[in-house]
Amino acid sequence: MTERIVETIRTVPDLRDAIAARRADGATVGFVPTMGALHRGHCALIKRAASEHDVVVVSIFVNPSQFNQAADLEHYPRDENGDVKAAAAAGATICFAPSAEEIYPADFASSVRVCGPLTETLEGQERGLGHFDGMATVVTILLNIVQPNVAYFGAKDAQQALVVRRFVTDLQIPVEIVTAETVRDQDGLALSSRNARLSPAGREQALAISAALQASANAISDGSAASPDGAAAAGVERLRAAGITPEYLAITDSSTLEPARELSGTLLIACAATVDGVRLIDNLTVIANREAATANC
């Protein structure tokens, strides 16, 4: 079987020229932005994009402006050669792997900010507004460079996807945003580039995160929780039993991320916790009613 060859491009002009040449032939463009360290979750996004578009651009760029801790940026896993091979196997056409200087020239002086609960709660509260400012700015830059028909994001980063939808709408960026379901290992652990940093014992302990989300979802569906606080408490109890103190385990409105006031409608159960020195996030979307609750992993 012949290995697929993917074009790796490092500069904005070269990428724009490559896309323009294909678009001139009538090609549609799908885009999967990543920070590298590709796993099966990323590859599922690339495969979906490849099934729906003629050209698939995958960016591989560890964005320094969305890390609030230098150590986290320093230890973020990097394997460009492996990433390009994985992207090729999943159906990518072009890998865009720019330097930080290519994205942020020396005189760079702009930022994109989304205000309100979408950025001020959960990750925004824990990591600071700069995290989402950095993410929103780099995604805006990448969308402007690639100008795809559709951009694909994973549901594990549910808050990020909501923020992207907000600024794409507000800034009238002509792109469709698709959010695909979280990909998990068979034991329930949500795939993440950070998982590679977990020791075997840490990975086992991390399973409590998805179990805690499910415990909260079960408390909603079986009626044992009378309020959002009660449902959250069921999840926190599961985490603490595993020796984990969460940064947050919150029940929120799935669209606004405002704290849920009652157990009704579509809710997002979101959690962040540090396990084995590695910060992990995960979530479930639950349709709350007393007859039946369904969870979207």
C-alpha positions as YAML, in Angstrom:
chain: A
units: angstrom
residues:
- id: 1
  name: MET
  ca: [0.00, 0.00, 0.00]
- id: 2
  name: THR
  ca: [1.50, 3.33, -1.07]
- id: 3
  name: GLU
  ca: [1.80, 5.91, 1.70]
- id: 4
  name: ARG
  ca: [-0.14, 9.07, 0.96]
- id: 5
  name: ILE
  ca: [2.07, 12.12, 0.43]
- id: 6
  name: VAL
  ca: [0.87, 15.30, 2.11]
- id: 7
  name: GLU
  ca: [2.22, 18.72, 1.22]
- id: 8
  name: THR
  ca: [3.73, 20.43, 4.27]
- id: 9
  name: ILE
  ca: [3.65, 24.21, 4.01]
- id: 10
  name: ARG
  ca: [5.21, 26.69, 6.43]
- id: 11
  name: THR
  ca: [4.42, 30.18, 5.14]
- id: 12
  name: VAL
  ca: [1.17, 32.06, 4.67]
- id: 13
  name: PRO
  ca: [1.80, 33.07, 1.02]
- id: 14
  name: ASP
  ca: [2.67, 29.50, 0.03]
- id: 15
  name: LEU
  ca: [-0.45, 28.14, 1.74]
- id: 16
  name: ARG
  ca: [-2.71, 30.71, 0.12]
- id: 17
  name: ASP
  ca: [-1.22, 29.95, -3.30]
- id: 18
  name: ALA
  ca: [-1.66, 26.20, -2.84]
- id: 19
  name: ILE
  ca: [-5.29, 26.55, -1.77]
- id: 20
  name: ALA
  ca: [-6.08, 29.08, -4.50]
- id: 21
  name: ALA
  ca: [-4.78, 26.71, -7.17]
- id: 22
  name: ARG
  ca: [-7.05, 23.93, -5.97]
- id: 23
  name: ARG
  ca: [-10.03, 26.22, -5.45]
- id: 24
  name: ALA
  ca: [-9.63, 27.44, -9.04]
- id: 25
  name: ASP
  ca: [-10.36, 23.87, -10.11]
- id: 26
  name: GLY
  ca: [-13.61, 23.92, -8.15]
- id: 27
  name: ALA
  ca: [-12.37, 22.25, -4.97]
- id: 28
  name: THR
  ca: [-14.05, 22.77, -1.62]
- id: 29
  name: VAL
  ca: [-11.87, 23.15, 1.47]
- id: 30
  name: GLY
  ca: [-12.24, 21.59, 4.90]
- id: 31
  name: PHE
  ca: [-10.04, 22.77, 7.76]
- id: 32
  name: VAL
  ca: [-8.98, 21.05, 10.97]
- id: 33
  name: PRO
  ca: [-6.98, 23.34, 13.29]
- id: 34
  name: THR
  ca: [-4.78, 21.46, 15.77]
- id: 35
  name: MET
  ca: [-1.88, 22.03, 18.14]
- id: 36
  name: GLY
  ca: [-0.28, 18.81, 16.96]
- id: 37
  name: ALA
  ca: [0.23, 15.63, 19.00]
- id: 38
  name: LEU
  ca: [-2.51, 14.14, 16.85]
- id: 39
  name: HIS
  ca: [-4.60, 11.29, 18.24]
- id: 40
  name: ARG
  ca: [-7.64, 9.35, 17.05]
- id: 41
  name: GLY
  ca: [-9.91, 12.25, 17.93]
- id: 42
  name: HIS
  ca: [-8.06, 14.58, 15.58]
- id: 43
  name: CYS
  ca: [-7.94, 11.86, 12.93]
- id: 44
  name: ALA
  ca: [-11.71, 11.39, 13.17]
- id: 45
  name: LEU
  ca: [-12.13, 15.10, 12.39]
- id: 46
  name: ILE
  ca: [-9.72, 14.83, 9.45]
- id: 47
  name: LYS
  ca: [-11.49, 11.75, 8.11]
- id: 48
  name: ARG
  ca: [-14.84, 13.49, 8.29]
- id: 49
  name: ALA
  ca: [-13.43, 16.55, 6.54]
- id: 50
  name: ALA
  ca: [-11.91, 14.32, 3.84]
- id: 51
  name: SER
  ca: [-15.25, 12.62, 3.28]
- id: 52
  name: GLU
  ca: [-16.94, 15.98, 2.73]
- id: 53
  name: HIS
  ca: [-14.32, 18.06, 0.89]
- id: 54
  name: ASP
  ca: [-11.84, 17.87, -1.97]
- id: 55
  name: VAL
  ca: [-9.04, 19.53, 0.00]
- id: 56
  name: VAL
  ca: [-8.35, 19.12, 3.71]
- id: 57
  name: VAL
  ca: [-5.96, 21.52, 5.44]
- id: 58
  name: VAL
  ca: [-4.65, 20.52, 8.88]
- id: 59
  name: SER
  ca: [-2.79, 23.15, 10.86]
- id: 60
  name: ILE
  ca: [-0.10, 22.02, 13.30]
- id: 61
  name: PHE
  ca: [0.69, 24.97, 15.52]
- id: 62
  name: VAL
  ca: [1.24, 25.06, 19.28]
- id: 63
  name: ASN
  ca: [-0.20, 28.49, 19.96]
- id: 64
  name: PRO
  ca: [1.86, 30.17, 22.70]
- id: 65
  name: SER
  ca: [-0.70, 32.88, 23.38]
- id: 66
  name: GLN
  ca: [-3.31, 30.51, 24.84]
- id: 67
  name: PHE
  ca: [-1.08, 29.00, 27.52]
- id: 68
  name: ASN
  ca: [-1.23, 30.75, 30.87]
- id: 69
  name: GLN
  ca: [1.68, 28.76, 32.32]
- id: 70
  name: ALA
  ca: [5.11, 28.63, 30.67]
- id: 71
  name: ALA
  ca: [5.70, 25.10, 31.97]
- id: 72
  name: ASP
  ca: [2.51, 23.87, 30.31]
- id: 73
  name: LEU
  ca: [3.66, 25.29, 26.97]
- id: 74
  name: GLU
  ca: [7.15, 23.86, 27.41]
- id: 75
  name: HIS
  ca: [5.88, 20.35, 28.16]
- id: 76
  name: TYR
  ca: [3.17, 20.27, 25.51]
- id: 77
  name: PRO
  ca: [3.92, 17.20, 23.33]
- id: 78
  name: ARG
  ca: [5.38, 17.86, 19.87]
- id: 79
  name: ASP
  ca: [5.97, 15.35, 17.08]
- id: 80
  name: GLU
  ca: [5.60, 17.02, 13.70]
- id: 81
  name: ASN
  ca: [6.77, 14.03, 11.66]
- id: 82
  name: GLY
  ca: [4.33, 11.74, 13.43]
- id: 83
  name: ASP
  ca: [1.57, 14.32, 13.08]
- id: 84
  name: VAL
  ca: [2.07, 14.65, 9.32]
- id: 85
  name: LYS
  ca: [1.98, 10.88, 8.89]
- id: 86
  name: ALA
  ca: [-1.18, 10.59, 10.99]
- id: 87
  name: ALA
  ca: [-2.84, 13.45, 9.09]
- id: 88
  name: ALA
  ca: [-1.92, 11.82, 5.77]
- id: 89
  name: ALA
  ca: [-3.36, 8.48, 6.82]
- id: 90
  name: ALA
  ca: [-6.60, 10.19, 7.85]
- id: 91
  name: GLY
  ca: [-6.98, 11.94, 4.48]
- id: 92
  name: ALA
  ca: [-5.33, 15.35, 4.83]
- id: 93
  name: THR
  ca: [-4.17, 17.14, 1.68]
- id: 94
  name: ILE
  ca: [-2.05, 19.90, 3.20]
- id: 95
  name: CYS
  ca: [-0.38, 20.29, 6.60]
- id: 96
  name: PHE
  ca: [0.25, 23.91, 7.57]
- id: 97
  name: ALA
  ca: [3.09, 23.97, 10.12]
- id: 98
  name: PRO
  ca: [4.11, 27.61, 10.58]
- id: 99
  name: SER
  ca: [6.59, 29.07, 13.02]
- id: 100
  name: ALA
  ca: [5.38, 31.35, 15.79]
- id: 101
  name: GLU
  ca: [6.98, 34.26, 13.91]
- id: 102
  name: GLU
  ca: [4.92, 33.45, 10.81]
- id: 103
  name: ILE
  ca: [1.68, 33.76, 12.77]
- id: 104
  name: TYR
  ca: [2.79, 36.55, 15.11]
- id: 105
  name: PRO
  ca: [5.26, 38.90, 13.35]
- id: 106
  name: ALA
  ca: [7.38, 41.19, 15.49]
- id: 107
  name: ASP
  ca: [4.95, 44.10, 15.10]
- id: 108
  name: PHE
  ca: [1.80, 42.06, 15.79]
- id: 109
  name: ALA
  ca: [-0.62, 44.15, 17.90]
- id: 110
  name: SER
  ca: [-4.16, 42.75, 17.55]
- id: 111
  name: SER
  ca: [-6.44, 40.51, 19.58]
- id: 112
  name: VAL
  ca: [-9.90, 38.97, 19.32]
- id: 113
  name: ARG
  ca: [-11.96, 38.86, 22.53]
- id: 114
  name: VAL
  ca: [-15.36, 37.34, 23.22]
- id: 115
  name: CYS
  ca: [-17.05, 38.75, 26.34]
- id: 116
  name: GLY
  ca: [-19.62, 37.27, 28.69]
- id: 117
  name: PRO
  ca: [-20.22, 33.84, 30.25]
- id: 118
  name: LEU
  ca: [-18.83, 31.98, 27.23]
- id: 119
  name: THR
  ca: [-15.32, 33.10, 28.16]
- id: 120
  name: GLU
  ca: [-15.65, 34.15, 31.80]
- id: 121
  name: THR
  ca: [-16.79, 30.81, 33.22]
- id: 122
  name: LEU
  ca: [-15.18, 27.33, 33.45]
- id: 123
  name: GLU
  ca: [-11.87, 27.48, 31.55]
- id: 124
  name: GLY
  ca: [-11.96, 31.26, 31.38]
- id: 125
  name: GLN
  ca: [-12.37, 31.52, 35.13]
- id: 126
  name: GLU
  ca: [-9.62, 28.99, 35.85]
- id: 127
  name: ARG
  ca: [-7.11, 29.91, 33.12]
- id: 128
  name: GLY
  ca: [-7.91, 33.61, 32.74]
- id: 129
  name: LEU
  ca: [-9.43, 35.55, 29.85]
- id: 130
  name: GLY
  ca: [-6.08, 35.52, 28.08]
- id: 131
  name: HIS
  ca: [-6.57, 31.84, 27.28]
- id: 132
  name: PHE
  ca: [-9.63, 32.44, 25.11]
- id: 133
  name: ASP
  ca: [-8.23, 35.70, 23.75]
- id: 134
  name: GLY
  ca: [-5.26, 33.71, 22.49]
- id: 135
  name: MET
  ca: [-7.42, 30.94, 21.07]
- id: 136
  name: ALA
  ca: [-9.89, 33.31, 19.41]
- id: 137
  name: THR
  ca: [-7.10, 35.37, 17.88]
- id: 138
  name: VAL
  ca: [-5.19, 32.45, 16.41]
- id: 139
  name: VAL
  ca: [-8.31, 30.73, 15.08]
- id: 140
  name: THR
  ca: [-9.40, 33.99, 13.46]
- id: 141
  name: ILE
  ca: [-5.96, 34.29, 11.86]
- id: 142
  name: LEU
  ca: [-6.05, 30.70, 10.61]
- id: 143
  name: LEU
  ca: [-9.59, 31.01, 9.25]
- id: 144
  name: ASN
  ca: [-8.56, 34.17, 7.44]
- id: 145
  name: ILE
  ca: [-5.52, 32.43, 5.93]
- id: 146
  name: VAL
  ca: [-7.24, 29.19, 4.90]
- id: 147
  name: GLN
  ca: [-10.72, 30.58, 4.16]
- id: 148
  name: PRO
  ca: [-12.28, 27.11, 4.35]
- id: 149
  name: ASN
  ca: [-15.85, 26.17, 3.54]
- id: 150
  name: VAL
  ca: [-16.08, 24.25, 6.82]
- id: 151
  name: ALA
  ca: [-13.89, 24.10, 9.95]
- id: 152
  name: TYR
  ca: [-14.05, 21.12, 12.31]
- id: 153
  name: PHE
  ca: [-13.70, 21.09, 16.11]
- id: 154
  name: GLY
  ca: [-14.07, 18.40, 18.77]
- id: 155
  name: ALA
  ca: [-16.79, 18.39, 21.42]
- id: 156
  name: LYS
  ca: [-14.29, 17.61, 24.20]
- id: 157
  name: ASP
  ca: [-13.40, 21.30, 24.05]
- id: 158
  name: ALA
  ca: [-17.06, 22.29, 24.19]
- id: 159
  name: GLN
  ca: [-16.41, 25.77, 25.54]
- id: 160
  name: GLN
  ca: [-13.84, 26.45, 22.84]
- id: 161
  name: ALA
  ca: [-16.31, 25.39, 20.14]
- id: 162
  name: LEU
  ca: [-18.98, 27.70, 21.55]
- id: 163
  name: VAL
  ca: [-16.54, 30.62, 21.64]
- id: 164
  name: VAL
  ca: [-15.52, 29.94, 18.03]
- id: 165
  name: ARG
  ca: [-19.16, 29.89, 16.93]
- id: 166
  name: ARG
  ca: [-19.74, 33.19, 18.72]
- id: 167
  name: PHE
  ca: [-16.91, 35.17, 17.13]
- id: 168
  name: VAL
  ca: [-17.47, 33.59, 13.71]
- id: 169
  name: THR
  ca: [-21.06, 34.84, 13.90]
- id: 170
  name: ASP
  ca: [-20.20, 38.23, 15.39]
- id: 171
  name: LEU
  ca: [-17.38, 38.94, 12.93]
- id: 172
  name: GLN
  ca: [-19.35, 37.53, 9.99]
- id: 173
  name: ILE
  ca: [-16.60, 35.13, 8.99]
- id: 174
  name: PRO
  ca: [-17.94, 33.08, 6.06]
- id: 175
  name: VAL
  ca: [-17.30, 29.58, 7.36]
- id: 176
  name: GLU
  ca: [-19.46, 26.75, 8.72]
- id: 177
  name: ILE
  ca: [-18.37, 25.41, 12.10]
- id: 178
  name: VAL
  ca: [-18.89, 21.69, 12.72]
- id: 179
  name: THR
  ca: [-18.51, 20.15, 16.18]
- id: 180
  name: ALA
  ca: [-17.90, 16.39, 16.22]
- id: 181
  name: GLU
  ca: [-18.48, 14.05, 19.15]
- id: 182
  name: THR
  ca: [-15.72, 13.35, 21.66]
- id: 183
  name: VAL
  ca: [-13.66, 10.26, 20.83]
- id: 184
  name: ARG
  ca: [-12.94, 8.04, 23.83]
- id: 185
  name: ASP
  ca: [-10.90, 4.96, 24.60]
- id: 186
  name: GLN
  ca: [-12.91, 1.85, 25.37]
- id: 187
  name: ASP
  ca: [-12.59, 2.51, 29.10]
- id: 188
  name: GLY
  ca: [-14.17, 5.95, 28.71]
- id: 189
  name: LEU
  ca: [-11.13, 8.23, 28.90]
- id: 190
  name: ALA
  ca: [-11.53, 11.16, 26.50]
- id: 191
  name: LEU
  ca: [-8.67, 11.28, 24.01]
- id: 192
  name: SER
  ca: [-6.33, 14.21, 24.57]
- id: 193
  name: SER
  ca: [-2.81, 15.10, 23.51]
- id: 194
  name: ARG
  ca: [-2.06, 15.52, 27.20]
- id: 195
  name: ASN
  ca: [-2.84, 11.87, 27.95]
- id: 196
  name: ALA
  ca: [0.63, 10.94, 26.68]
- id: 197
  name: ARG
  ca: [2.06, 12.60, 29.80]
- id: 198
  name: LEU
  ca: [0.11, 10.37, 32.20]
- id: 199
  name: SER
  ca: [1.87, 7.50, 33.96]
- id: 200
  name: PRO
  ca: [0.02, 4.14, 33.93]
- id: 201
  name: ALA
  ca: [-1.22, 4.84, 37.46]
- id: 202
  name: GLY
  ca: [-2.20, 8.37, 36.52]
- id: 203
  name: ARG
  ca: [-4.12, 7.16, 33.49]
- id: 204
  name: GLU
  ca: [-6.04, 4.73, 35.68]
- id: 205
  name: GLN
  ca: [-6.86, 7.51, 38.12]
- id: 206
  name: ALA
  ca: [-7.96, 9.78, 35.26]
- id: 207
  name: LEU
  ca: [-10.79, 7.38, 34.43]
- id: 208
  name: ALA
  ca: [-12.60, 8.89, 37.41]
- id: 209
  name: ILE
  ca: [-13.21, 12.04, 35.37]
- id: 210
  name: SER
  ca: [-15.51, 10.42, 32.81]
- id: 211
  name: ALA
  ca: [-17.01, 8.31, 35.59]
- id: 212
  name: ALA
  ca: [-17.78, 11.48, 37.57]
- id: 213
  name: LEU
  ca: [-19.51, 13.07, 34.59]
- id: 214
  name: GLN
  ca: [-21.60, 9.95, 34.19]
- id: 215
  name: ALA
  ca: [-22.40, 9.94, 37.91]
- id: 216
  name: SER
  ca: [-23.78, 13.47, 37.58]
- id: 217
  name: ALA
  ca: [-25.73, 12.49, 34.46]
- id: 218
  name: ASN
  ca: [-27.16, 9.46, 36.28]
- id: 219
  name: ALA
  ca: [-28.18, 11.62, 39.23]
- id: 220
  name: ILE
  ca: [-30.13, 13.79, 36.82]
- id: 221
  name: SER
  ca: [-31.80, 10.92, 34.96]
- id: 222
  name: ASP
  ca: [-32.75, 8.76, 37.95]
- id: 223
  name: GLY
  ca: [-34.09, 11.66, 40.01]
- id: 224
  name: SER
  ca: [-31.64, 11.28, 42.88]
- id: 225
  name: ALA
  ca: [-30.50, 14.87, 42.33]
- id: 226
  name: ALA
  ca: [-33.10, 17.54, 43.01]
- id: 227
  name: SER
  ca: [-30.98, 20.43, 41.74]
- id: 228
  name: PRO
  ca: [-27.92, 21.20, 39.60]
- id: 229
  name: ASP
  ca: [-25.86, 21.48, 42.78]
- id: 230
  name: GLY
  ca: [-26.98, 18.01, 43.79]
- id: 231
  name: ALA
  ca: [-26.06, 16.57, 40.41]
- id: 232
  name: ALA
  ca: [-22.65, 18.22, 40.55]
- id: 233
  name: ALA
  ca: [-22.10, 16.88, 44.06]
- id: 234
  name: ALA
  ca: [-22.60, 13.32, 42.81]
- id: 235
  name: GLY
  ca: [-19.76, 13.81, 40.34]
- id: 236
  name: VAL
  ca: [-17.47, 15.51, 42.84]
- id: 237
  name: GLU
  ca: [-17.99, 12.64, 45.26]
- id: 238
  name: ARG
  ca: [-16.83, 10.18, 42.58]
- id: 239
  name: LEU
  ca: [-13.72, 12.27, 41.91]
- id: 240
  name: ARG
  ca: [-12.80, 12.61, 45.57]
- id: 241
  name: ALA
  ca: [-13.18, 8.86, 46.02]
- id: 242
  name: ALA
  ca: [-10.42, 8.53, 43.42]
- id: 243
  name: GLY
  ca: [-8.23, 11.08, 45.17]
- id: 244
  name: ILE
  ca: [-8.97, 13.91, 42.73]
- id: 245
  name: THR
  ca: [-9.95, 17.45, 43.72]
- id: 246
  name: PRO
  ca: [-11.52, 19.10, 40.66]
- id: 247
  name: GLU
  ca: [-10.91, 22.68, 39.63]
- id: 248
  name: TYR
  ca: [-14.57, 22.62, 38.71]
- id: 249
  name: LEU
  ca: [-17.41, 20.23, 38.02]
- id: 250
  name: ALA
  ca: [-20.26, 22.40, 36.82]
- id: 251
  name: ILE
  ca: [-23.76, 21.96, 35.44]
- id: 252
  name: THR
  ca: [-24.44, 24.70, 32.90]
- id: 253
  name: ASP
  ca: [-26.74, 25.67, 30.08]
- id: 254
  name: SER
  ca: [-25.22, 23.97, 27.03]
- id: 255
  name: SER
  ca: [-25.54, 27.05, 24.82]
- id: 256
  name: THR
  ca: [-24.64, 29.95, 27.13]
- id: 257
  name: LEU
  ca: [-22.54, 28.19, 29.81]
- id: 258
  name: GLU
  ca: [-24.44, 30.09, 32.46]
- id: 259
  name: PRO
  ca: [-24.95, 28.01, 35.64]
- id: 260
  name: ALA
  ca: [-28.04, 25.84, 35.34]
- id: 261
  name: ARG
  ca: [-30.85, 26.94, 37.62]
- id: 262
  name: GLU
  ca: [-32.88, 23.77, 37.29]
- id: 263
  name: LEU
  ca: [-32.55, 20.28, 35.87]
- id: 264
  name: SER
  ca: [-34.32, 20.81, 32.56]
- id: 265
  name: GLY
  ca: [-33.43, 21.30, 28.94]
- id: 266
  name: THR
  ca: [-30.03, 20.59, 27.43]
- id: 267
  name: LEU
  ca: [-27.27, 20.82, 30.02]
- id: 268
  name: LEU
  ca: [-23.49, 20.63, 29.80]
- id: 269
  name: ILE
  ca: [-21.71, 18.81, 32.61]
- id: 270
  name: ALA
  ca: [-18.12, 20.05, 32.48]
- id: 271
  name: CYS
  ca: [-15.09, 19.11, 34.53]
- id: 272
  name: ALA
  ca: [-11.43, 20.09, 34.83]
- id: 273
  name: ALA
  ca: [-8.94, 18.40, 37.12]
- id: 274
  name: THR
  ca: [-5.23, 17.81, 37.44]
- id: 275
  name: VAL
  ca: [-4.20, 14.16, 37.55]
- id: 276
  name: ASP
  ca: [-0.59, 13.01, 37.82]
- id: 277
  name: GLY
  ca: [0.50, 16.59, 37.18]
- id: 278
  name: VAL
  ca: [-1.50, 16.80, 33.95]
- id: 279
  name: ARG
  ca: [-4.49, 19.11, 33.58]
- id: 280
  name: LEU
  ca: [-7.44, 17.36, 31.88]
- id: 281
  name: ILE
  ca: [-10.90, 18.51, 30.80]
- id: 282
  name: ASP
  ca: [-13.99, 16.57, 29.77]
- id: 283
  name: ASN
  ca: [-17.74, 17.05, 29.46]
- id: 284
  name: LEU
  ca: [-21.08, 15.43, 28.74]
- id: 285
  name: THR
  ca: [-24.17, 17.00, 27.20]
- id: 286
  name: VAL
  ca: [-27.35, 15.78, 28.84]
- id: 287
  name: ILE
  ca: [-30.99, 16.27, 27.88]
- id: 288
  name: ALA
  ca: [-32.63, 16.51, 31.27]
- id: 289
  name: ASN
  ca: [-36.06, 15.10, 31.93]
- id: 290
  name: ARG
  ca: [-37.30, 12.70, 34.56]
- id: 291
  name: GLU
  ca: [-38.51, 10.06, 32.13]
- id: 292
  name: ALA
  ca: [-35.23, 9.66, 30.26]
- id: 293
  name: ALA
  ca: [-31.91, 11.48, 30.09]
- id: 294
  name: THR
  ca: [-29.49, 10.91, 27.24]
- id: 295
  name: ALA
  ca: [-25.82, 11.78, 27.29]
- id: 296
  name: ASN
  ca: [-23.75, 12.80, 24.30]
- id: 297
  name: CYS
  ca: [-20.11, 11.82, 24.84]
...
